[in-house]
Amino acid sequence: MKLTILGCHSATPRFNAAPTAQVLEVRGHLFLIDCGEGTQMRLRACKVKFSRIKHIFISHLHGDHFFGLVGLIATFHLLGREAALNIYGPKGIKDAITLQLKLGKSWTNYPLQFHELESNQSVTLFEDEKLSVRTIPLKHRIYTNGFLFAEKVGLRKLDLEAVKKYRIDTSYFNKIKQGADLLLEDGSIIGNEELSLDPDPPKRYAYCSDTGYHPDMLPLIAGVDVLYHESTFLEQHLDLAENTGHSTAAQAAQIAAAAKADRLILGHYSGRYAELEDFRAEAAVYFPNTELATDGAIFEL
Amino acid sequence: MKLTILGCHSATPRFNAAPTAQVLEVRGHLFLIDCGEGTQMRLRACKVKFSRIKHIFISHLHGDHFFGLVGLIATFHLLGREAALNIYGPKGIKDAITLQLKLGKSWTNYPLQFHELESNQSVTLFEDEKLSVRTIPLKHRIYTNGFLFAEKVGLRKLDLEAVKKYRIDTSYFNKIKQGADLLLEDGSIIGNEELSLDPDPPKRYAYCSDTGYHPDMLPLIAGVDVLYHESTFLEQHLDLAENTGHSTAAQAAQIAAAAKADRLILGHYSGRYAELEDFRAEAAVYFPNTELATDGAIFEL
């Protein structure tokens, strides 16, 4: 998994502070998560081959997570896109986008498929043989979901020593990866455990923004490899966090610790703070393995 | 008049090519003309005091002129704006904006007043004692207006020599600027023409984007001091210009020449051209006093 932070700041886009958007590259997919104003420029600036994006997940319909979507959809049209584009987001997102396209008489030539969400339970949005994506219901001022990206257990890996030792033909490779034993010419059987190695453990990435402190999410994100959790405020502004449906860095870290996550990435900082390091320091008290998202940062998960 | 080009490129916003938006400062007003995606970041980058904007004019509802509007409106709200904001644009603009604000439960605290346009005749949008703004109906793929900003004749200017000579008290200044004569203590009358000078000639700025070649606009823009006219294409792509409702640089210059404008500013360049100077050169054949808009450029008119 490779996570590119296109933007990680809250509220108003500024000259050097892009609103929320990130790209997750996993098992051949390029997923876009949230799409604040200017995301298409950020995709270009970060040199993401964004024509490969086929699924866009929108957490909620506040502008700093959503106002860049219609422009990206229009740009795909102008660039001659043909592949279908799937948009997952709160109910109403289809009307908001299609009304604007209609007013501009700018219908897309490619299929634009909306998957509108309104459940307060976790639901599966996408699944193939390699991974699944499901919602993480969050607690914000308006209907909001986080997203859990979970790889499935992959194929076993060929033991190259065994391949050499038994002179295994390439035509058997896939069956062995799938767990098959090997029948030798003398009739003896070599068990799969002698031919292959355990697959890489599947990784899980949880994206949780925007949300107030919300332990209800813990069963869904228990043991995730990486948790991205918003931290709009520091504890000195806990009252603001509570009033606006946001979290402090300490609260984000408490969620990461309770979930027994491996890593925590903070983001969605309020513009009132000059020093992002304060977020990391506040969180590290509860969860030492805390990192800061910054615009343009790349995390290899 | 001072014109700041926030962006002047067509279609998709790119890393170093902002879509259309410009700010006209005239007689104490700060008018925003069009508002492509990212305009609020461009306002900050160009150090425009954008809280002073009270009137926004939207030519048409294609994304590269319009997709930044909702974000700017939301940002004004987050920054605590109280002053009313007037939006002038094609019918449908109110629904597009209000639907998005409604979905985010992000109603503005300040009055947001929409003035929706659907007339194919020129209509006056704004008028005070110093200037007027009216539409210039254009010819594009969808309903589109340009805008004519016309100063009114100002007050006469005090002749400082006369002030000294006749020891005129400051309490008379305004009346003299308005054309009054002066009654001296000895009963004699000094005519206003001896006390004041002619006012500066009123300036007019015409903004015409997007449009195909459209001589119908000539009566409205005859003799303007400055014409901003789109030139999406060069003559080598005249067929594209005609098919998409745009102009070539040569056509823009022909309009400027026929209108007997003083200056022509070109903009709305297609991204297919590497060298903007080609636009100026093509236009200069028909209208020598041609300049190129560039992102961030400031024109003192």
HADDOCK unambig.tbl for C-alpha pairs under 7 A between the chains (distance, minus, plus):
assign (segid A and resid 12 and name CA) (segid B and resid 75 and name CA) 5.63 0.50 0.50
assign (segid A and resid 13 and name CA) (segid B and resid 41 and name CA) 6.52 0.50 0.50
assign (segid A and resid 14 and name CA) (segid B and resid 41 and name CA) 5.53 0.50 0.50
assign (segid A and resid 15 and name CA) (segid B and resid 41 and name CA) 5.43 0.50 0.50
assign (segid A and resid 15 and name CA) (segid B and resid 44 and name CA) 6.32 0.50 0.50
assign (segid A and resid 15 and name CA) (segid B and resid 45 and name CA) 6.02 0.50 0.50
assign (segid A and resid 37 and name CA) (segid B and resid 37 and name CA) 6.83 0.50 0.50
assign (segid A and resid 37 and name CA) (segid B and resid 38 and name CA) 6.54 0.50 0.50
assign (segid A and resid 38 and name CA) (segid B and resid 37 and name CA) 6.54 0.50 0.50
assign (segid A and resid 38 and name CA) (segid B and resid 38 and name CA) 5.61 0.50 0.50
assign (segid A and resid 41 and name CA) (segid B and resid 13 and name CA) 6.53 0.50 0.50
assign (segid A and resid 41 and name CA) (segid B and resid 14 and name CA) 5.55 0.50 0.50
assign (segid A and resid 41 and name CA) (segid B and resid 15 and name CA) 5.44 0.50 0.50
assign (segid A and resid 44 and name CA) (segid B and resid 15 and name CA) 6.36 0.50 0.50
assign (segid A and resid 45 and name CA) (segid B and resid 15 and name CA) 6.04 0.50 0.50
assign (segid A and resid 61 and name CA) (segid B and resid 103 and name CA) 6.21 0.50 0.50
assign (segid A and resid 61 and name CA) (segid B and resid 104 and name CA) 5.11 0.50 0.50
assign (segid A and resid 62 and name CA) (segid B and resid 104 and name CA) 4.87 0.50 0.50
assign (segid A and resid 63 and name CA) (segid B and resid 71 and name CA) 6.50 0.50 0.50
assign (segid A and resid 67 and name CA) (segid B and resid 71 and name CA) 6.67 0.50 0.50
assign (segid A and resid 71 and name CA) (segid B and resid 63 and name CA) 6.51 0.50 0.50
assign (segid A and resid 71 and name CA) (segid B and resid 67 and name CA) 6.67 0.50 0.50
assign (segid A and resid 75 and name CA) (segid B and resid 12 and name CA) 5.63 0.50 0.50
assign (segid A and resid 92 and name CA) (segid B and resid 103 and name CA) 6.79 0.50 0.50
assign (segid A and resid 96 and name CA) (segid B and resid 99 and name CA) 6.53 0.50 0.50
assign (segid A and resid 96 and name CA) (segid B and resid 100 and name CA) 6.19 0.50 0.50
assign (segid A and resid 99 and name CA) (segid B and resid 96 and name CA) 6.53 0.50 0.50
assign (segid A and resid 100 and name CA) (segid B and resid 96 and name CA) 6.19 0.50 0.50
assign (segid A and resid 103 and name CA) (segid B and resid 61 and name CA) 6.22 0.50 0.50
assign (segid A and resid 103 and name CA) (segid B and resid 92 and name CA) 6.77 0.50 0.50
assign (segid A and resid 104 and name CA) (segid B and resid 61 and name CA) 5.10 0.50 0.50
assign (segid A and resid 104 and name CA) (segid B and resid 62 and name CA) 4.88 0.50 0.50
assign (segid A and resid 104 and name CA) (segid B and resid 142 and name CA) 6.96 0.50 0.50
assign (segid A and resid 142 and name CA) (segid B and resid 104 and name CA) 6.94 0.50 0.50
